[in-house]
Amino acid sequence: MNRFKGASALVTGASRGLGFAVARELADRGARLLICARDATALDQAAWKLHDAGAEVHAVPCDLTDEHTAERLIAEAETHFGGIDVLVNNAGIIQVGPLASMDEADFRAAMEAMFFAPLRLVLAAAPIMRRSGGGTIVNVSSLGGRIAAPHLLPYDSAKFALAGLSEGLRAELAADKISVTTVIPGLMRTGSHLGAEFRGQTAREYAWFAAAAGLPGLSMDADRAARAVVRAAEHRRPEIILGAAAHAVVRMQGIAPATTARILTATARLMRAATESAEQQRGLGKDRAADPAAESETGAKAARRLDSRLVGAMTALNDRAARRLNQVRQGSATS
């Protein structure tokens, strides 16, 4: 089966990571690509890589949180490809830190990027797909959109909302021959640990997040994940969960929700205790993790400040993925 040969596909957040890998997989199947991202330099680099691999690609730098961007992107698809057959809502942001380090603006930013932006794109694309006889929508949620992990609450909240929207859209749009696939990825080696935003005890937050996202067994190879996403969309599957660990956690939550809740509570307490211990050792009277005004850091900066060989070894595979999936610009360091 190759439903995507000659299809026009819009992939958001395609300059790097999973979005780039999905765009490349769609191109390998003969799709014509419209890719977008905020970072114009990274997007241009991604477009050249895809073009050199033989893809027909048109890149549009944009901010998806702007309420007019969705209509502009769909208009670009109509102008360059005569319509839109595939929409992949992948773009997102990751904010890592305890609740005390977040404020309402962080939750609003997450919702704008990972709920309202996909919603606006669907509302703009669905009428065109309907007129052309159908289409395919892929919404990339997260395991965090099924089971809320501590220290990721803005991200969790937005991904929960996207998962609910995606399930409802599948029911609503089925009569128009528009299939909707909800993607529930667990941890993946996409290199996102370098671009994520960390709050509170940034080096410590980076350490647990980067280590978990880079360990084989806990995390999944991004290229393998991209192939699974495209196959699921091709077969019009309602949902796909990516990664053995994610499957296990979802199954456990379904069978024993109270036990899962207790494990998450215990994890949050351990994280808090570690943070408070670090603050006491530093002799600070005020917990930096409890200050939403404290400056955040990207993972790349936090990694340099942490300067841990152990964490570096645990993130080695993810660092390689970062270079392969355009998370690191040519000539720059990964840590």
N, C-alpha and C positions, 0 to 999 in steps of 0.2 A: 504494500500500500504506500502510495506517495501522493497524498492529497494536496501537498504544498508546492508542487512544481508549477512555477509560473505565478503563484499567488503573491499578492502584495501584503507585506507584514510590517506592522509598526511595533517596535520593541523599545520600551522605555528603560532608562537606566542602562543603556547598552554600551556605554563607554568602557565598562570594566566588569569584572566579577561574573556572576551568573548571567546577567543580561547579555554580556559580550559572548559568553559561551552559547547561550540560546540563539542569539543572532547568527553565530557561526554555524550552528547545527541547522537552522532554517535555510541558510544560504547553501549548505551542502545538499539540501534537498531541492534546490532550485528556486527558492523563494526570492522575491525582490524585496530589498530591505529599506525601510525608513527607520533610522535609529536616532535617538535623542538622549541628551544628558545636559547637566548644568555646566560642566567643565568643558569649554570649547576645545581646549588643547588636547585633553584626553580623548574627547569624542573624535577629533580629527585623526588622532593616532589610531583609534579603533577602526575608523572608516578606511584608512589606508591599509591596515592589516587585512580587513575583510575584502577590500578591492583586490589586493595582491593575491588573495586566495581564490579569486574568480567571481566574487559576489557583485551583483548589481546593487549599489548602496547609495542612499542619499541621507546625509547627516544634517540634523537641525539642532543646534544648541538652544536650550530653552530652560525656563523655570516652570515646572509643572504645577507649582503652587499658585501661579498666576491664573486667575479665573478665565482668561481669554486664550490661554495656550492650547487647550484641547481642541477648540474649533480651528485654530491655526494649523495644528498638526494634521488633523483630518483633511483640511483643505490642501495641505502639501501632498498628502497621499493621493488625493483625487487628481491634482495637477500633474504629478510625476508618474503615477501608475494607473490612473483612471478609476480609482476606488480603493477600498481596503477590505481584505479578506481575513486577515489575522491581526488581532490586537493582543499583545503581551504586556500586561501591567506588572512590571518588575521593579521599577524605581522605588527607592526607599532610603531611610536614614536610620542609623542605629545610635541610640543614646544609652550609655551604660553607667549606672551608678545607683546609689540608694535613693529611695523616695525623698528623703530629707534634702537631697542635693538638687532636686527637680522643682520646677514651679509650673504654673498653668501654661505658660508660654511653650514649654517643652512638649506638653501633651497636645497643644494646638498645632505645633509644628509637625509632630508625628502624624496627626490626623489629616492635616492638609496634604502631606506628601504621600501617605499610604492609604487614605480612604477617599478624600474628596477629589484628588487628582485622578485616580482610577475611575471614580464615579462619573466625573465630567467627560472623560474619554469615552466611556461606554455610552453615555447619553448622546455624544456627538457621532460615534461610529455606528451604533445600532441601526438608525434609519437607513444609512447607506447599505449596510449589510442586508437589511430587510428588502430593500429595493432590488438588490442584485441576486436575491434568492437564498441567502444564508451567509454564514461566516463562523469564525472561531474566536473565542475570547479566552485568554488564560490569565488568571489572577494569582500572582505569587503571594500567598500569605506566609505562614510560618508555623513551626511547632509552638512558638510563643503565642500564636493566635488560636491555639487549642488548649494549651496549658500554660498559664502565666508564670514565667520564671522570675524570681527575685532580681532586683537591680536592672530590670529591663521594662519597667512599667509603661512608659510612653509608647515604646515599640510594641509591647504586648497588646495594649489597648487598641492601637490602630490596626494591628493584624487581626485581632478578634473581629473588629468591625468589618474589615475587608472580607474575611471568611464568611461572615453572615450575609453580606451583600452578594458575594459570589454564588452562594447556594440559592439565594432568592432569585438572582438573575437567571440561573439555569432553568428554573421552573417557569419564569415569566417569558423567556425568549425561545423556549423550545418550539413553540408553535410557529415561529418565524424561521425555523431551521438554523438557528444560531446556537451552537454548542458552547457551553461554559465549563471550563475545567478549573477547579481549585487546587492549587499546589501547596502542600504542607511540607516544606523542607525542614529537616532537622539541622544540625550543625553541618556546615559544608566548608571545604577548603577552597575558598574563593579569594582569599587575601583581604577580606573585609576587616580583619583585626587591625590593619594599618590605617584605615580610613574612618573607623568608628570613632564616636566622640565619647570621652570618658570624663566623669565627674567624681567629686569627692576625693578619695585616696586613689588618684588616677593610676599610679604605677601598679598598685595592688589590684585594682579593677581590671586593668589591662592583663595582668598576669593570669587571672583565672579565665577570663574570656578568651584570650589568645591561645592558651594551653588547651582548653576544651575544644576550640574550633579547629585545632590542628592535629589532634591525635587520631591516628587510624583506629577504627572501631567505633569511636564516638562520632567522628566526622566522615563526610562523604566527598569523594572526588567531584569537583565541579563539572568537568566534562561529562562524566557519567551521569550526573544529575541532569544536565542539559539534554542529553539524549533521551532520558526517561521523560522529561517534561514534554518534549516534542512528540514522542511516541504517544503519550497520553492524550495530547491534543488531537493528534492525527486519528486516534481511535475514539475520539469524543468521550473520553472517560470523565465522569463527574468529579473525581478527586484522585489525587495521587499523593502518597506520603513518601518522602524521600529519606532513605537511610534506615538501616536495621535498628539503630538505637531509637530513632523517632517512632518506628513501628511499635517497639517494645513499650515505650513510654505512653503512647496513645492507648495501647491495649491495656496497660496497667491502670491508667486513669479510668477507662471504661469499666473494668472489673472491680477495682478497689479505689474509688475516688477519695474516700476518707484517708486511706493510707497514703495516697499520692499527696494529699493536702498536708499531712503530717510531715512528710519528707521535705516538701517545699518550705514549710515553716521552720523546720530544723536547719535547712540550708541557709535561710535568711538570717537566723540567729547566729550561726557560725560566721557568716560574712560580717555581721554587725560586731560580733565580739572581736574578730580579727582587726577590724577598722579601729575600734576603741582602744585595743591594745597598742596598735601602732601610734595612735595619737598620744597615749600616755608615755610611751617610750621617747617620743619627741618632746615631751614636756609642754605640750600646748594646752592651754586652758579651754580653748574652744575647738570643737570637732569640726575640722574643715569639711568633712563629708556632710555636715548638717547645714552648710551655707550655700543656698542656691546661687548666690552672687559670686561664688568662687570660680575662678577661671577654669574652663574645660580644656582638655588636650586631645589631640588626635592620637590614635594608637601608635603612629610612627614616632611622635614626640615622647609618649609615655614609655615606649620600648627603650628609647635612648636613655631616658632618665632611670629606668629600672636597671638596665645594664646587667641582666642576669644570663649567665651561660646556660643554666638549666632551662629557663623559659625559652631561650633562643633555640636550644636543641628540640624542645617540644613543639616549636612553631616552624621547624625547618621545612616541612612539607607545605605548610601554608604560605611561607615566604616564597617558595618556588612557584606556587600557584599564583601569588600576587604578581610576579614577573610575567608569567605566562598569560595571565588574564588582564593585563593592562592596569593593574592597581598601582604599579610603580612606574613612573615615567623613566624613559631611557636615560641612563647616566646618573640616576639617583639611587640612594641606598635604601635598603629595606628595613633597617633598624638603627 
